């Protein structure tokens, strides 16, 4: 089963190009150590939530945007083996000051429990992170059911990851981002769209779809964090 490292990162508007330069430099190094793709997405529609949201997840400050990104690996073992090599690789050292605060970056490792759609290039992404108390199979079944609506509405790919390595952080982490409780698993996923209008039309009709309405909930929407993003780097779809 493929493996995904997921990230949420606060980056100032003025540091966007510096961040992209850093990510562009790092992507081929990830690939050298076994990664099969790197995608970086810049926040476009990241709403405030009543209890949790992506901005609060990384304690975003005024003028900071949310970056939602992921790195694909063939499996967790390849990812783990690469970690130590990446830390020691001089090419991964920044040329100057980092264009973000690493203490407020959150990250985790996820098994791709559902991966549907034909893929291909995309122009917009919806990202979601949420806590779930159902088991892995029930979550995958729910993802497949909901994804059927998205795919027929124009989505090109849907991925839902099951948290297998979600570490505690000193300042922020994925568990705190969704107020995860004991016994809950954090999930990380996204929907790829050809463009934002296709995405907007799909969401506008979502509540009218009988299959969506009949699907039992698989995670707590009150604590889910989500947003819409524009891809700025994509080596997953060369």
ABEGO torsion letter per residue (X at the ends): XBBBBBBBBBBBAAAAAAAAAAAAAAAAAAAAAGBABBBBBBBABBBBBAABBAAAAAGBBBGBBBBBBBBBBABAAAAAAAAAAAAABAAABBABBBABBAAABBBBBBBBABBBEAEEBBABBBBBBBBBABBAAAAAAAAAAAAAAAAAAGBABBBBBBBABBBBBAABBAAAAAGBBBGBBBBBBBBBBABAAAAAAAAAAAAABAAAAABBBABBAAABBBBBBBBABBAABX
